[in-house]
Amino acid sequence: MLIEKNIQRLFSQLANQGFVVVPFQGSDILMRLIDKTSKLSLTTLVYEGRNYIPRSVRECLSRRFPTFQPGILTFLTVDESQFEVRLNYLGRTESVGVEDLQSLLEEFSAIAEKWRLYLDDHDKHDLVHVRVK
């Protein structure tokens, strides 16, 4: 949970640097100001492959997450060179005040955790089971 003093510090760092990494409820969330500080971007890692992204995980990316309806609009991006999937949010900064930032981070983090569990579960579908005698 973020307290108001920490939220003020985040806004200050964002204004000075244009970005800040926030460890929040199991997610390292990259917050950035873009388009001349008119938009707030949130990004976090939800899947990390080991030298490839399995077919079953890729298939999950092409459809909507089936078990929840988030209140904020998010989207996934794939970094093919790093074999990573990231969850992203993009919104206008004018609609995010000090009070709203904590709830935005909480919801974004909850959505990220659901995606992690969902993609990890599908990652296991591509495992090859080998019997050992």
GUPA-495151 format. One record per residue: x, y, z of N, C-alpha, C in turn. Coordinates in steps of 0.2 Angstrom, whole numbers, padded with zeros to 4 digits, always signed. Example, Ala and Ser with C-alpha at 12.3 -4.5 7.8 and 13.67 -1.06 7.14 Angstrom:
BEGIN
+0066-0028+0039+0062-0022+0039+0066-0016+0039/+0064-0011+0035+0068-0005+0036+0064+0000+0039/
***
This chain:
BEGIN
+0004-0006+0000+0000+0000+0000+0004+0006+0000/+0003+0011-0004+0006+0017-0005+0003+0022+0000/+0007+0026+0003+0004+0032+0007+0005+0038+0003/+0001+0043+0005+0001+0049+0001+0008+0052+0000/+0012+0052+0005+0019+0055+0004+0023+0051-0001/+0022+0045-0001+0026+0041-0007+0023+0042-0014/+0016+0043-0014+0013+0045-0020+0016+0052-0023/+0016+0057-0018+0019+0063-0020+0026+0063-0023/+0030+0058-0019+0037+0057-0022+0037+0054-0029/+0032+0049-0030+0032+0046-0037+0031+0052-0042/+0026+0056-0041+0024+0061-0045+0030+0066-0046/+0034+0067-0041+0039+0072-0042+0045+0068-0046/+0046+0062-0045+0051+0058-0049+0049+0058-0056/+0042+0057-0057+0040+0056-0064+0041+0063-0068/+0039+0069-0064+0040+0075-0067+0048+0077-0069/+0052+0075-0064+0059+0076-0065+0063+0071-0070/+0061+0065-0070+0065+0060-0074+0061+0058-0080/+0054+0058-0079+0050+0055-0085+0048+0048-0084/+0051+0045-0079+0050+0038-0077+0052+0036-0070/+0049+0031-0068+0051+0028-0061+0048+0021-0061/+0052+0016-0058+0050+0009-0057+0048+0009-0050/+0042+0006-0049+0038+0005-0043+0037-0002-0041/+0040-0005-0036+0039-0012-0034+0032-0011-0030/+0027-0015-0033+0021-0014-0030+0017-0021-0030/+0016-0024-0025+0012-0030-0024+0014-0036-0029/+0021-0037-0029+0024-0042-0033+0026-0040-0040/+0024-0034-0042+0026-0032-0049+0031-0026-0048/+0035-0026-0053+0040-0020-0054+0036-0017-0060/+0033-0011-0058+0029-0007-0063+0033-0001-0065/+0035-0001-0072+0038+0005-0075+0033+0010-0076/+0033+0016-0073+0029+0021-0074+0032+0027-0079/+0029+0029-0084+0032+0034-0088+0027+0039-0090/+0030+0045-0091+0026+0050-0094+0028+0051-0101/+0023+0051-0106+0024+0051-0113+0020+0057-0116/+0021+0058-0122+0018+0063-0126+0018+0070-0122/+0024+0073-0121+0024+0079-0117+0021+0079-0111/+0021+0073-0107+0018+0072-0101+0011+0072-0100/+0007+0071-0106+0000+0071-0106-0003+0064-0105/+0002+0059-0106+0000+0052-0105+0004+0048-0100/+0001+0044-0096+0004+0040-0091+0004+0033-0094/+0010+0030-0094+0011+0023-0096+0013+0019-0090/+0010+0013-0090+0012+0008-0085+0014+0001-0089/+0019-0002-0087+0022-0008-0090+0025-0013-0085/+0023-0019-0085+0026-0024-0081+0027-0031-0084/+0031-0035-0082+0033-0041-0085+0027-0046-0083/+0024-0050-0087+0019-0055-0085+0022-0062-0088/+0026-0063-0092+0029-0069-0094+0036-0069-0097/+0040-0073-0095+0047-0073-0097+0049-0080-0099/+0050-0081-0106+0052-0088-0108+0059-0089-0108/+0061-0095-0109+0068-0097-0109+0070-0099-0116/+0072-0094-0119+0074-0094-0126+0069-0095-0131/+0062-0095-0129+0057-0096-0134+0050-0094-0130/+0045-0093-0134+0039-0092-0131+0034-0098-0134/+0032-0102-0130+0028-0108-0132+0022-0106-0136/+0020-0111-0140+0014-0110-0145+0008-0109-0140/+0007-0113-0135+0001-0112-0131+0001-0105-0128/+0006-0102-0126+0007-0095-0123+0005-0090-0129/+0007-0091-0135+0006-0087-0140-0002-0087-0142/-0005-0093-0141-0012-0093-0143-0016-0089-0138/-0014-0089-0131-0017-0086-0126-0017-0078-0128/-0011-0076-0131-0010-0069-0132-0015-0066-0137/-0018-0070-0141-0022-0068-0147-0029-0068-0145/-0031-0070-0139-0038-0069-0136-0038-0065-0130/-0044-0063-0128-0045-0059-0122-0044-0064-0116/-0042-0062-0110-0042-0065-0104-0049-0068-0102/-0050-0074-0101-0057-0076-0101-0061-0076-0094/-0057-0075-0089-0060-0075-0082-0061-0069-0078/-0059-0063-0081-0061-0057-0077-0062-0051-0082/-0065-0046-0080-0066-0040-0084-0063-0034-0081/-0057-0032-0083-0054-0027-0079-0058-0020-0080/-0057-0016-0075-0060-0009-0075-0056-0004-0079/-0049-0006-0080-0045-0002-0084-0043-0006-0091/-0042-0002-0096-0040-0005-0102-0032-0006-0102/-0031-0012-0103-0024-0014-0104-0022-0018-0110/-0016-0019-0112-0014-0023-0118-0008-0026-0117/-0007-0031-0121+0000-0035-0120+0004-0034-0126/+0011-0034-0125+0016-0033-0130+0021-0039-0129/+0024-0041-0135+0028-0046-0135+0035-0044-0137/+0040-0045-0133+0047-0043-0135+0050-0050-0137/+0051-0051-0144+0053-0057-0147+0061-0058-0145/+0064-0053-0145+0072-0054-0143+0073-0056-0136/+0069-0054-0132+0070-0056-0125+0065-0062-0122/+0061-0064-0127+0056-0069-0125+0052-0067-0119/+0049-0061-0119+0045-0058-0114+0038-0056-0116/+0034-0056-0112+0027-0053-0113+0026-0048-0107/+0024-0042-0109+0023-0037-0105+0015-0034-0105/+0013-0033-0099+0006-0030-0099+0007-0022-0098/+0003-0019-0102+0003-0011-0103-0003-0008-0102/-0003-0002-0099-0008+0003-0098-0006+0010-0101/-0011+0013-0104-0009+0020-0106-0016+0024-0105/-0015+0029-0101-0020+0034-0100-0018+0041-0099/-0023+0045-0099-0021+0052-0099-0019+0054-0091/-0014+0058-0091-0012+0060-0084-0017+0065-0080/-0021+0069-0084-0025+0073-0081-0031+0069-0077/-0032+0063-0079-0037+0059-0076-0034+0055-0070/-0028+0056-0068-0025+0052-0063-0022+0057-0057/-0026+0057-0052-0024+0062-0046-0020+0057-0041/-0018+0061-0036-0015+0057-0030-0019+0051-0028/-0025+0053-0027-0030+0047-0024-0031+0042-0029/-0031+0043-0035-0032+0038-0041-0026+0034-0042/-0020+0036-0041-0014+0033-0043-0014+0026-0039/-0015+0026-0033-0015+0020-0029-0020+0015-0032/-0026+0017-0033-0031+0012-0035-0029+0009-0042/-0026+0014-0046-0024+0012-0053-0018+0007-0053/-0013+0008-0048-0008+0003-0047-0010-0004-0044/-0015-0003-0040-0018-0009-0037-0021-0014-0042/-0026-0010-0046-0029-0014-0052-0024-0017-0057/-0020-0013-0059-0015-0015-0064-0011-0021-0061/-0009-0020-0055-0005-0026-0052-0009-0032-0052/-0015-0032-0050-0020-0037-0050-0021-0041-0056/-0022-0037-0062-0022-0039-0068-0016-0043-0071/-0010-0040-0069-0004-0043-0071-0003-0050-0067/-0005-0050-0061-0004-0056-0058-0009-0062-0061/-0015-0060-0063-0019-0065-0066-0016-0067-0073/-0013-0062-0077-0010-0064-0083-0004-0069-0082/+0000-0067-0076+0005-0072-0075+0003-0079-0074/-0002-0080-0069-0004-0086-0068-0007-0090-0074/-0011-0086-0078-0014-0089-0084-0009-0091-0089/-0004-0087-0090+0001-0088-0095+0005-0094-0093/+0007-0094-0086+0011-0099-0083+0008-0106-0084/+0001-0106-0083-0003-0112-0083-0003-0115-0090/-0003-0110-0095-0003-0113-0102+0004-0114-0105/+0009-0111-0102+0016-0113-0103+0017-0121-0102/+0014-0123-0096+0014-0130-0094+0011-0135-0099/+0007-0133-0104+0004-0137-0109+0009-0139-0114/+0014-0136-0115+0019-0137-0120+0025-0142-0117/+0024-0143-0111+0030-0147-0108+0029-0155-0111/+0035-0157-0112+0035-0164-0114+0037-0169-0108/+0032-0173-0107+0033-0178-0101+0038-0184-0103/+0043-0185-0100+0047-0190-0101+0048-0195-0095/+0047-0202-0097+0047-0207-0092+0054-0209-0090/+0056-0209-0084+0062-0211-0082+0062-0218-0079/+0066-0223-0081+0065-0229-0078+0070-0230-0073/
***
